[in-house]
C-alpha cells in the first residue's frame, strides 16, 4: 500500500510480439511505393446531413406548397373547376390512428 500508482497500472502489459525488426541486417524490405500501390483503395460512403424520413417529409412539404401555389394561380385566372389541394400531410388530426393500426397512407384516399 505504500505506492501511489493507481491499481489499474499494476495489471497493464504491453504485447511486443512482432515488434522486432528483421533478422537479416541487409534486408531492406519492399520499396515504399510498392507497398502503397498494393494497399487496397479506400471506399468512401458519403454522409448526409438529413435522415431519409426528414428528406421524405421535406419533399412532401415542397410538393404541397407547389400544389397550393398552383391552386391559387388557377383561382386568380378563373380556371373552370380548379382542384383544391388535398389534406396536408402535416395536418396530423387527419392521420390519428390507434396504436394497433398502421398510420394512414398519404395522400388520404377520399371515400
Backbone atoms as SQL, in Angstrom:
CREATE TABLE atoms (id INTEGER PRIMARY KEY, chain TEXT, resi INTEGER, resn TEXT, atom TEXT, x REAL, y REAL, z REAL);
INSERT INTO atoms VALUES
  (1, 'A', 1, 'UNK', 'N', 0.802, -1.207, 0.000),
  (2, 'A', 1, 'UNK', 'CA', 0.000, 0.000, 0.000),
  (3, 'A', 1, 'UNK', 'C', 0.834, 1.256, 0.000),
  (4, 'A', 2, 'UNK', 'N', 2.111, 1.090, 0.022),
  (5, 'A', 2, 'UNK', 'CA', 2.973, 2.243, 0.115),
  (6, 'A', 2, 'UNK', 'C', 3.139, 2.971, -1.215),
  (7, 'A', 3, 'UNK', 'N', 2.726, 2.380, -2.343),
  (8, 'A', 3, 'UNK', 'CA', 2.908, 3.039, -3.637),
  (9, 'A', 3, 'UNK', 'C', 1.707, 3.908, -3.948),
  (10, 'A', 4, 'UNK', 'N', 1.959, 4.930, -4.752),
  (11, 'A', 4, 'UNK', 'CA', 0.866, 5.818, -5.151),
  (12, 'A', 4, 'UNK', 'C', 0.400, 5.541, -6.579),
  (13, 'A', 5, 'UNK', 'N', 0.833, 4.418, -7.163),
  (14, 'A', 5, 'UNK', 'CA', 0.447, 4.058, -8.519),
  (15, 'A', 5, 'UNK', 'C', -0.998, 3.551, -8.501),
  (16, 'A', 6, 'UNK', 'N', -1.857, 4.085, -9.350),
  (17, 'A', 6, 'UNK', 'CA', -3.234, 3.581, -9.383),
  (18, 'A', 6, 'UNK', 'C', -3.255, 2.087, -9.682),
  (19, 'A', 7, 'UNK', 'N', -4.282, 1.418, -9.198),
  (20, 'A', 7, 'UNK', 'CA', -4.346, -0.042, -9.273),
  (21, 'A', 7, 'UNK', 'C', -4.405, -0.559, -10.707),
  (22, 'A', 8, 'UNK', 'N', -4.994, 0.186, -11.632),
  (23, 'A', 8, 'UNK', 'CA', -5.110, -0.331, -12.996),
  (24, 'A', 8, 'UNK', 'C', -3.762, -0.378, -13.708),
  (25, 'A', 9, 'UNK', 'N', -2.757, 0.364, -13.262),
  (26, 'A', 9, 'UNK', 'CA', -1.440, 0.297, -13.877),
  (27, 'A', 9, 'UNK', 'C', -0.699, -0.981, -13.508),
  (28, 'A', 10, 'UNK', 'N', -1.029, -1.570, -12.392),
  (29, 'A', 10, 'UNK', 'CA', -0.354, -2.781, -11.956),
  (30, 'A', 10, 'UNK', 'C', -0.649, -3.965, -12.872),
  (31, 'A', 11, 'UNK', 'N', -1.776, -3.953, -13.572),
  (32, 'A', 11, 'UNK', 'CA', -2.204, -5.076, -14.408),
  (33, 'A', 11, 'UNK', 'C', -1.972, -4.838, -15.894),
  (34, 'A', 12, 'UNK', 'N', -1.351, -3.741, -16.253),
  (35, 'A', 12, 'UNK', 'CA', -1.131, -3.445, -17.664),
  (36, 'A', 12, 'UNK', 'C', 0.072, -4.211, -18.187),
  (37, 'A', 13, 'UNK', 'N', -0.057, -4.739, -19.409),
  (38, 'A', 13, 'UNK', 'CA', 1.048, -5.424, -20.063),
  (39, 'A', 13, 'UNK', 'C', 1.116, -4.931, -21.497),
  (40, 'A', 14, 'UNK', 'N', 2.291, -4.895, -22.048),
  (41, 'A', 14, 'UNK', 'CA', 2.473, -4.500, -23.440),
  (42, 'A', 14, 'UNK', 'C', 2.894, -5.732, -24.219),
  (43, 'A', 15, 'UNK', 'N', 2.147, -6.040, -25.273),
  (44, 'A', 15, 'UNK', 'CA', 2.464, -7.182, -26.119),
  (45, 'A', 15, 'UNK', 'C', 3.455, -6.716, -27.175),
  (46, 'A', 16, 'UNK', 'N', 4.674, -7.199, -27.108),
  (47, 'A', 16, 'UNK', 'CA', 5.715, -6.761, -28.039),
  (48, 'A', 16, 'UNK', 'C', 5.992, -7.774, -29.132),
  (49, 'A', 17, 'UNK', 'N', 5.167, -8.785, -29.248),
  (50, 'A', 17, 'UNK', 'CA', 5.392, -9.802, -30.268),
  (51, 'A', 17, 'UNK', 'C', 5.239, -9.171, -31.653),
  (52, 'A', 18, 'UNK', 'N', 6.170, -9.404, -32.508),
  (53, 'A', 18, 'UNK', 'CA', 6.113, -8.880, -33.869),
  (54, 'A', 18, 'UNK', 'C', 6.655, -7.469, -33.988),
  (55, 'A', 19, 'UNK', 'N', 7.187, -6.910, -32.925),
  (56, 'A', 19, 'UNK', 'CA', 7.699, -5.548, -32.987),
  (57, 'A', 19, 'UNK', 'C', 9.191, -5.501, -33.312),
  (58, 'A', 20, 'UNK', 'N', 9.834, -6.652, -33.315),
  (59, 'A', 20, 'UNK', 'CA', 11.265, -6.666, -33.602),
  (60, 'A', 20, 'UNK', 'C', 11.486, -6.556, -35.112),
  (61, 'A', 21, 'UNK', 'N', 12.651, -6.084, -35.489),
  (62, 'A', 21, 'UNK', 'CA', 12.978, -5.926, -36.897),
  (63, 'A', 21, 'UNK', 'C', 13.382, -7.243, -37.527),
  (64, 'A', 22, 'UNK', 'N', 13.735, -7.231, -38.823),
  (65, 'A', 22, 'UNK', 'CA', 14.156, -8.465, -39.493),
  (66, 'A', 22, 'UNK', 'C', 15.495, -8.965, -38.938),
  (67, 'A', 23, 'UNK', 'N', 15.686, -10.297, -39.049),
  (68, 'A', 23, 'UNK', 'CA', 16.908, -10.907, -38.537),
  (69, 'A', 23, 'UNK', 'C', 18.093, -10.558, -39.428),
  (70, 'A', 24, 'UNK', 'N', 17.878, -10.498, -40.754),
  (71, 'A', 24, 'UNK', 'CA', 18.953, -10.198, -41.704),
  (72, 'A', 24, 'UNK', 'C', 19.212, -8.690, -41.716),
  (73, 'A', 25, 'UNK', 'N', 20.401, -8.229, -41.357),
  (74, 'A', 25, 'UNK', 'CA', 20.666, -6.785, -41.323),
  (75, 'A', 25, 'UNK', 'C', 20.697, -6.150, -42.717),
  (76, 'A', 26, 'UNK', 'N', 20.845, -6.962, -43.787),
  (77, 'A', 26, 'UNK', 'CA', 20.876, -6.420, -45.143),
  (78, 'A', 26, 'UNK', 'C', 19.486, -6.307, -45.767),
  (79, 'A', 27, 'UNK', 'N', 18.460, -6.857, -45.102),
  (80, 'A', 27, 'UNK', 'CA', 17.106, -6.828, -45.653),
  (81, 'A', 27, 'UNK', 'C', 16.546, -5.409, -45.553),
  (82, 'A', 28, 'UNK', 'N', 16.164, -4.874, -46.679),
  (83, 'A', 28, 'UNK', 'CA', 15.654, -3.503, -46.723),
  (84, 'A', 28, 'UNK', 'C', 14.128, -3.456, -46.797),
  (85, 'A', 29, 'UNK', 'N', 13.499, -4.588, -47.089),
  (86, 'A', 29, 'UNK', 'CA', 12.046, -4.587, -47.226),
  (87, 'A', 29, 'UNK', 'C', 11.626, -4.132, -48.613),
  (88, 'A', 30, 'UNK', 'N', 10.331, -4.130, -48.842),
  (89, 'A', 30, 'UNK', 'CA', 9.833, -3.677, -50.146),
  (90, 'A', 30, 'UNK', 'C', 9.867, -2.151, -50.204),
  (91, 'A', 31, 'UNK', 'N', 10.046, -1.598, -51.396),
  (92, 'A', 31, 'UNK', 'CA', 10.053, -0.135, -51.510),
  (93, 'A', 31, 'UNK', 'C', 8.691, 0.447, -51.075),
  (94, 'A', 32, 'UNK', 'N', 8.735, 1.629, -50.536),
  (95, 'A', 32, 'UNK', 'CA', 7.534, 2.289, -50.037),
  (96, 'A', 32, 'UNK', 'C', 6.481, 2.454, -51.139),
  (97, 'A', 33, 'UNK', 'N', 6.921, 2.803, -52.349),
  (98, 'A', 33, 'UNK', 'CA', 5.981, 2.988, -53.457),
  (99, 'A', 33, 'UNK', 'C', 5.229, 1.694, -53.756),
  (100, 'A', 34, 'UNK', 'N', 5.936, 0.565, -53.725),
  (101, 'A', 34, 'UNK', 'CA', 5.298, -0.727, -53.978),
  (102, 'A', 34, 'UNK', 'C', 4.291, -1.041, -52.870),
  (103, 'A', 35, 'UNK', 'N', 4.652, -0.779, -51.633),
  (104, 'A', 35, 'UNK', 'CA', 3.730, -1.027, -50.524),
  (105, 'A', 35, 'UNK', 'C', 2.469, -0.178, -50.672),
  (106, 'A', 36, 'UNK', 'N', 2.628, 1.067, -51.074),
  (107, 'A', 36, 'UNK', 'CA', 1.474, 1.954, -51.230),
  (108, 'A', 36, 'UNK', 'C', 0.580, 1.513, -52.383),
  (109, 'A', 37, 'UNK', 'N', 1.190, 1.023, -53.490),
  (110, 'A', 37, 'UNK', 'CA', 0.389, 0.545, -54.633),
  (111, 'A', 37, 'UNK', 'C', -0.425, -0.686, -54.253),
  (112, 'A', 38, 'UNK', 'N', 0.116, -1.532, -53.387),
  (113, 'A', 38, 'UNK', 'CA', -0.554, -2.770, -53.018),
  (114, 'A', 38, 'UNK', 'C', -1.656, -2.582, -51.978),
  (115, 'A', 39, 'UNK', 'N', -1.706, -1.419, -51.378),
  (116, 'A', 39, 'UNK', 'CA', -2.779, -1.161, -50.411),
  (117, 'A', 39, 'UNK', 'C', -4.124, -1.099, -51.127),
  (118, 'A', 40, 'UNK', 'N', -5.177, -1.641, -50.533),
  (119, 'A', 40, 'UNK', 'CA', -6.492, -1.527, -51.172),
  (120, 'A', 40, 'UNK', 'C', -6.974, -0.078, -51.134),
  (121, 'A', 41, 'UNK', 'N', -7.708, 0.316, -52.168),
  (122, 'A', 41, 'UNK', 'CA', -8.243, 1.675, -52.236),
  (123, 'A', 41, 'UNK', 'C', -9.355, 1.842, -51.212),
  (124, 'A', 42, 'UNK', 'N', -9.395, 2.983, -50.588),
  (125, 'A', 42, 'UNK', 'CA', -10.430, 3.267, -49.589),
  (126, 'A', 42, 'UNK', 'C', -11.770, 3.480, -50.284),
  (127, 'A', 43, 'UNK', 'N', -12.813, 2.951, -49.698),
  (128, 'A', 43, 'UNK', 'CA', -14.179, 3.151, -50.188),
  (129, 'A', 43, 'UNK', 'C', -14.829, 4.189, -49.289),
  (130, 'A', 44, 'UNK', 'N', -15.272, 5.275, -49.883),
  (131, 'A', 44, 'UNK', 'CA', -15.855, 6.363, -49.112),
  (132, 'A', 44, 'UNK', 'C', -17.371, 6.340, -49.277),
  (133, 'A', 45, 'UNK', 'N', -18.056, 6.241, -48.161),
  (134, 'A', 45, 'UNK', 'CA', -19.512, 6.304, -48.164),
  (135, 'A', 45, 'UNK', 'C', -19.905, 7.720, -47.777),
  (136, 'A', 46, 'UNK', 'N', -20.617, 8.435, -48.658),
  (137, 'A', 46, 'UNK', 'CA', -20.973, 9.809, -48.319),
  (138, 'A', 46, 'UNK', 'C', -21.936, 9.861, -47.146),
  (139, 'A', 47, 'UNK', 'N', -21.774, 10.856, -46.316),
  (140, 'A', 47, 'UNK', 'CA', -22.667, 11.042, -45.177),
  (141, 'A', 47, 'UNK', 'C', -23.608, 12.187, -45.504),
  (142, 'A', 48, 'UNK', 'N', -24.848, 12.005, -45.184),
  (143, 'A', 48, 'UNK', 'CA', -25.857, 13.013, -45.463),
  (144, 'A', 48, 'UNK', 'C', -26.252, 13.714, -44.174),
  (145, 'A', 49, 'UNK', 'N', -26.589, 14.980, -44.321),
  (146, 'A', 49, 'UNK', 'CA', -26.998, 15.772, -43.171),
  (147, 'A', 49, 'UNK', 'C', -28.377, 15.366, -42.684),
  (148, 'A', 50, 'UNK', 'N', -29.255, 15.020, -43.622),
  (149, 'A', 50, 'UNK', 'CA', -30.636, 14.726, -43.267),
  (150, 'A', 50, 'UNK', 'C', -30.923, 13.233, -43.353),
  (151, 'A', 51, 'UNK', 'N', -31.792, 12.752, -42.471),
  (152, 'A', 51, 'UNK', 'CA', -32.195, 11.353, -42.488),
  (153, 'A', 51, 'UNK', 'C', -33.177, 11.122, -43.628),
  (154, 'A', 52, 'UNK', 'N', -33.411, 9.862, -43.957),
  (155, 'A', 52, 'UNK', 'CA', -34.341, 9.531, -45.044),
  (156, 'A', 52, 'UNK', 'C', -35.753, 10.017, -44.728),
  (157, 'A', 53, 'UNK', 'N', -36.182, 9.876, -43.484),
  (158, 'A', 53, 'UNK', 'CA', -37.538, 10.303, -43.130),
  (159, 'A', 53, 'UNK', 'C', -37.662, 11.829, -43.218),
  (160, 'A', 54, 'UNK', 'N', -36.604, 12.563, -42.849),
  (161, 'A', 54, 'UNK', 'CA', -36.632, 14.017, -42.958),
  (162, 'A', 54, 'UNK', 'C', -36.719, 14.430, -44.427),
  (163, 'A', 55, 'UNK', 'N', -35.957, 13.786, -45.274),
  (164, 'A', 55, 'UNK', 'CA', -35.979, 14.102, -46.705),
  (165, 'A', 55, 'UNK', 'C', -37.365, 13.818, -47.284),
  (166, 'A', 56, 'UNK', 'N', -37.967, 12.695, -46.892),
  (167, 'A', 56, 'UNK', 'CA', -39.306, 12.351, -47.371),
  (168, 'A', 56, 'UNK', 'C', -40.307, 13.438, -46.983),
  (169, 'A', 57, 'UNK', 'N', -40.262, 13.873, -45.726),
  (170, 'A', 57, 'UNK', 'CA', -41.193, 14.899, -45.275),
  (171, 'A', 57, 'UNK', 'C', -40.933, 16.235, -45.966),
  (172, 'A', 58, 'UNK', 'N', -39.683, 16.561, -46.221),
  (173, 'A', 58, 'UNK', 'CA', -39.386, 17.821, -46.922),
  (174, 'A', 58, 'UNK', 'C', -39.907, 17.786, -48.349),
  (175, 'A', 59, 'UNK', 'N', -39.792, 16.629, -49.020),
  (176, 'A', 59, 'UNK', 'CA', -40.332, 16.512, -50.377),
  (177, 'A', 59, 'UNK', 'C', -41.846, 16.677, -50.368),
  (178, 'A', 60, 'UNK', 'N', -42.501, 16.067, -49.387),
  (179, 'A', 60, 'UNK', 'CA', -43.950, 16.196, -49.271),
  (180, 'A', 60, 'UNK', 'C', -44.322, 17.655, -49.052),
  (181, 'A', 61, 'UNK', 'N', -43.597, 18.327, -48.165),
  (182, 'A', 61, 'UNK', 'CA', -43.877, 19.729, -47.876),
  (183, 'A', 61, 'UNK', 'C', -43.696, 20.594, -49.119),
  (184, 'A', 62, 'UNK', 'N', -42.622, 20.401, -49.838),
  (185, 'A', 62, 'UNK', 'CA', -42.374, 21.194, -51.045),
  (186, 'A', 62, 'UNK', 'C', -43.473, 20.961, -52.073),
  (187, 'A', 63, 'UNK', 'N', -43.868, 19.702, -52.268),
  (188, 'A', 63, 'UNK', 'CA', -44.934, 19.411, -53.226),
  (189, 'A', 63, 'UNK', 'C', -46.262, 20.007, -52.790),
  (190, 'A', 64, 'UNK', 'N', -46.551, 20.002, -51.486),
  (191, 'A', 64, 'UNK', 'CA', -47.787, 20.616, -51.009),
  (192, 'A', 64, 'UNK', 'C', -47.779, 22.123, -51.244),
  (193, 'A', 65, 'UNK', 'N', -46.648, 22.763, -51.032),
  (194, 'A', 65, 'UNK', 'CA', -46.542, 24.206, -51.273),
  (195, 'A', 65, 'UNK', 'C', -46.740, 24.498, -52.759),
  (196, 'A', 66, 'UNK', 'N', -46.149, 23.682, -53.616),
  (197, 'A', 66, 'UNK', 'CA', -46.316, 23.889, -55.058),
  (198, 'A', 66, 'UNK', 'C', -47.765, 23.647, -55.488),
  (199, 'A', 67, 'UNK', 'N', -48.419, 22.636, -54.904),
  (200, 'A', 67, 'UNK', 'CA', -49.830, 22.381, -55.218),
  (201, 'A', 67, 'UNK', 'C', -50.705, 23.552, -54.781),
  (202, 'A', 68, 'UNK', 'N', -50.426, 24.090, -53.603),
  (203, 'A', 68, 'UNK', 'CA', -51.190, 25.240, -53.111),
  (204, 'A', 68, 'UNK', 'C', -50.966, 26.453, -54.008),
  (205, 'A', 69, 'UNK', 'N', -49.735, 26.654, -54.438),
  (206, 'A', 69, 'UNK', 'CA', -49.437, 27.776, -55.336),
  (207, 'A', 69, 'UNK', 'C', -50.166, 27.611, -56.664),
  (208, 'A', 70, 'UNK', 'N', -50.173, 26.388, -57.191),
  (209, 'A', 70, 'UNK', 'CA', -50.887, 26.129, -58.444),
  (210, 'A', 70, 'UNK', 'C', -52.375, 26.384, -58.280),
  (211, 'A', 71, 'UNK', 'N', -52.938, 25.967, -57.153),
  (212, 'A', 71, 'UNK', 'CA', -54.364, 26.176, -56.889),
  (213, 'A', 71, 'UNK', 'C', -54.685, 27.670, -56.819),
  (214, 'A', 72, 'UNK', 'N', -53.862, 28.449, -56.121),
  (215, 'A', 72, 'UNK', 'CA', -54.085, 29.890, -56.028),
  (216, 'A', 72, 'UNK', 'C', -53.963, 30.551, -57.403),
  (217, 'A', 73, 'UNK', 'N', -53.061, 30.069, -58.215),
  (218, 'A', 73, 'UNK', 'CA', -52.895, 30.597, -59.574),
  (219, 'A', 73, 'UNK', 'C', -54.126, 30.312, -60.416),
  (220, 'A', 74, 'UNK', 'N', -54.649, 29.079, -60.289),
  (221, 'A', 74, 'UNK', 'CA', -55.859, 28.716, -61.037),
  (222, 'A', 74, 'UNK', 'C', -57.057, 29.540, -60.583),
  (223, 'A', 75, 'UNK', 'N', -57.162, 29.824, -59.306),
  (224, 'A', 75, 'UNK', 'CA', -58.259, 30.655, -58.803),
  (225, 'A', 75, 'UNK', 'C', -58.172, 32.077, -59.347),
  (226, 'A', 76, 'UNK', 'N', -56.960, 32.623, -59.388),
  (227, 'A', 76, 'UNK', 'CA', -56.796, 34.001, -59.861),
  (228, 'A', 76, 'UNK', 'C', -57.008, 34.119, -61.369),
  (229, 'A', 77, 'UNK', 'N', -56.862, 33.027, -62.116),
  (230, 'A', 77, 'UNK', 'CA', -57.025, 33.054, -63.566),
  (231, 'A', 77, 'UNK', 'C', -58.409, 32.579, -63.993),
  (232, 'A', 78, 'UNK', 'N', -59.290, 32.368, -63.043),
  (233, 'A', 78, 'UNK', 'CA', -60.659, 31.940, -63.321),
  (234, 'A', 78, 'UNK', 'C', -60.701, 30.660, -64.152),
  (235, 'A', 79, 'UNK', 'N', -59.922, 29.678, -63.758),
  (236, 'A', 79, 'UNK', 'CA', -59.926, 28.377, -64.417),
  (237, 'A', 79, 'UNK', 'C', -61.186, 27.637, -63.993),
  (238, 'A', 80, 'UNK', 'N', -61.847, 26.975, -64.952),
  (239, 'A', 80, 'UNK', 'CA', -63.043, 26.202, -64.624),
  (240, 'A', 80, 'UNK', 'C', -62.662, 25.012, -63.755),
  (241, 'A', 81, 'UNK', 'N', -63.346, 24.834, -62.643),
  (242, 'A', 81, 'UNK', 'CA', -63.173, 23.718, -61.712),
  (243, 'A', 81, 'UNK', 'C', -61.730, 23.492, -61.265),
  (244, 'A', 82, 'UNK', 'N', -61.133, 24.496, -60.619),
  (245, 'A', 82, 'UNK', 'CA', -59.781, 24.236, -60.104),
  (246, 'A', 82, 'UNK', 'C', -59.849, 23.197, -58.986),
  (247, 'A', 83, 'UNK', 'N', -58.890, 22.323, -58.957),
  (248, 'A', 83, 'UNK', 'CA', -58.903, 21.280, -57.931),
  (249, 'A', 83, 'UNK', 'C', -58.129, 21.764, -56.709),
  (250, 'A', 84, 'UNK', 'N', -58.802, 21.827, -55.573),
  (251, 'A', 84, 'UNK', 'CA', -58.101, 22.281, -54.367),
  (252, 'A', 84, 'UNK', 'C', -57.092, 21.225, -53.910),
  (253, 'A', 85, 'UNK', 'N', -56.050, 21.675, -53.249),
  (254, 'A', 85, 'UNK', 'CA', -55.081, 20.693, -52.751),
  (255, 'A', 85, 'UNK', 'C', -55.737, 19.788, -51.721),
  (256, 'A', 86, 'UNK', 'N', -55.240, 18.576, -51.598),
  (257, 'A', 86, 'UNK', 'CA', -55.814, 17.610, -50.665),
  (258, 'A', 86, 'UNK', 'C', -55.439, 17.923, -49.229),
  (259, 'A', 87, 'UNK', 'N', -55.697, 16.963, -48.368),
  (260, 'A', 87, 'UNK', 'CA', -55.382, 17.112, -46.955),
  (261, 'A', 87, 'UNK', 'C', -53.873, 17.089, -46.788),
  (262, 'A', 88, 'UNK', 'N', -53.373, 18.037, -46.010),
  (263, 'A', 88, 'UNK', 'CA', -51.935, 18.156, -45.806),
  (264, 'A', 88, 'UNK', 'C', -51.400, 17.002, -44.969),
  (265, 'A', 89, 'UNK', 'N', -50.239, 16.539, -45.323),
  (266, 'A', 89, 'UNK', 'CA', -49.533, 15.503, -44.571),
  (267, 'A', 89, 'UNK', 'C', -49.238, 15.982, -43.152),
  (268, 'A', 90, 'UNK', 'N', -49.093, 17.289, -43.003),
  (269, 'A', 90, 'UNK', 'CA', -48.733, 17.865, -41.717),
  (270, 'A', 90, 'UNK', 'C', -49.952, 18.220, -40.868),
  (271, 'A', 91, 'UNK', 'N', -51.149, 18.000, -41.391),
  (272, 'A', 91, 'UNK', 'CA', -52.369, 18.176, -40.616),
  (273, 'A', 91, 'UNK', 'C', -52.605, 16.862, -39.871),
  (274, 'A', 92, 'UNK', 'N', -51.956, 16.727, -38.732),
  (275, 'A', 92, 'UNK', 'CA', -51.910, 15.444, -38.031),
  (276, 'A', 92, 'UNK', 'C', -53.268, 14.988, -37.513),
  (277, 'A', 93, 'UNK', 'N', -54.227, 15.880, -37.410),
  (278, 'A', 93, 'UNK', 'CA', -55.568, 15.489, -36.945),
  (279, 'A', 93, 'UNK', 'C', -56.191, 14.452, -37.883),
  (280, 'A', 94, 'UNK', 'N', -55.887, 14.532, -39.171),
  (281, 'A', 94, 'UNK', 'CA', -56.451, 13.598, -40.152),
  (282, 'A', 94, 'UNK', 'C', -55.716, 12.251, -40.162),
  (283, 'A', 95, 'UNK', 'N', -54.599, 12.188, -39.504),
  (284, 'A', 95, 'UNK', 'CA', -53.793, 10.962, -39.530),
  (285, 'A', 95, 'UNK', 'C', -53.738, 10.258, -38.182),
  (286, 'A', 96, 'UNK', 'N', -54.631, 10.628, -37.278),
  (287, 'A', 96, 'UNK', 'CA', -54.683, 9.948, -35.988),
  (288, 'A', 96, 'UNK', 'C', -55.091, 8.494, -36.197),
  (289, 'A', 97, 'UNK', 'N', -54.529, 7.608, -35.391),
  (290, 'A', 97, 'UNK', 'CA', -54.867, 6.188, -35.504),
  (291, 'A', 97, 'UNK', 'C', -54.572, 5.502, -34.191),
  (292, 'A', 98, 'UNK', 'N', -55.158, 4.347, -33.993),
  (293, 'A', 98, 'UNK', 'CA', -54.928, 3.552, -32.796),
  (294, 'A', 98, 'UNK', 'C', -53.512, 3.000, -32.830),
  (295, 'A', 99, 'UNK', 'N', -52.975, 2.710, -31.684),
  (296, 'A', 99, 'UNK', 'CA', -51.620, 2.183, -31.610),
  (297, 'A', 99, 'UNK', 'C', -51.509, 0.818, -32.291),
  (298, 'A', 100, 'UNK', 'N', -52.618, 0.093, -32.383),
  (299, 'A', 100, 'UNK', 'CA', -52.618, -1.225, -33.015),
  (300, 'A', 100, 'UNK', 'C', -52.724, -1.155, -34.536),
  (301, 'A', 101, 'UNK', 'N', -53.107, 0.008, -35.067),
  (302, 'A', 101, 'UNK', 'CA', -53.300, 0.163, -36.511),
  (303, 'A', 101, 'UNK', 'C', -52.106, 0.898, -37.118),
  (304, 'A', 102, 'UNK', 'N', -51.803, 0.635, -38.391),
  (305, 'A', 102, 'UNK', 'CA', -50.730, 1.386, -39.046),
  (306, 'A', 102, 'UNK', 'C', -51.189, 2.817, -39.342),
  (307, 'A', 103, 'UNK', 'N', -50.243, 3.693, -39.533),
  (308, 'A', 103, 'UNK', 'CA', -50.579, 5.081, -39.875),
  (309, 'A', 103, 'UNK', 'C', -51.264, 5.104, -41.240),
  (310, 'A', 104, 'UNK', 'N', -52.321, 5.919, -41.387),
  (311, 'A', 104, 'UNK', 'CA', -52.998, 6.000, -42.692),
  (312, 'A', 104, 'UNK', 'C', -52.035, 6.440, -43.790),
  (313, 'A', 105, 'UNK', 'N', -52.264, 5.922, -44.978),
  (314, 'A', 105, 'UNK', 'CA', -51.423, 6.258, -46.136),
  (315, 'A', 105, 'UNK', 'C', -51.587, 7.727, -46.498),
  (316, 'A', 106, 'UNK', 'N', -50.520, 8.308, -47.020),
  (317, 'A', 106, 'UNK', 'CA', -50.583, 9.660, -47.572),
  (318, 'A', 106, 'UNK', 'C', -50.398, 9.552, -49.062),
  (319, 'A', 107, 'UNK', 'N', -51.154, 10.260, -49.867),
  (320, 'A', 107, 'UNK', 'CA', -52.295, 11.112, -49.532),
  (321, 'A', 107, 'UNK', 'C', -53.492, 10.284, -49.141),
  (322, 'A', 108, 'UNK', 'N', -54.331, 10.896, -48.309),
  (323, 'A', 108, 'UNK', 'CA', -55.543, 10.190, -47.866),
  (324, 'A', 108, 'UNK', 'C', -56.468, 9.957, -49.045),
  (325, 'A', 109, 'UNK', 'N', -57.029, 8.770, -49.102),
  (326, 'A', 109, 'UNK', 'CA', -57.986, 8.445, -50.158),
  (327, 'A', 109, 'UNK', 'C', -59.341, 9.026, -49.770),
  (328, 'A', 110, 'UNK', 'N', -59.969, 9.685, -50.701),
  (329, 'A', 110, 'UNK', 'CA', -61.285, 10.255, -50.414),
  (330, 'A', 110, 'UNK', 'C', -62.340, 9.166, -50.555),
  (331, 'A', 111, 'UNK', 'N', -63.242, 9.041, -49.542),
  (332, 'A', 111, 'UNK', 'CA', -64.267, 7.980, -49.603),
  (333, 'A', 111, 'UNK', 'C', -65.282, 8.198, -50.691);
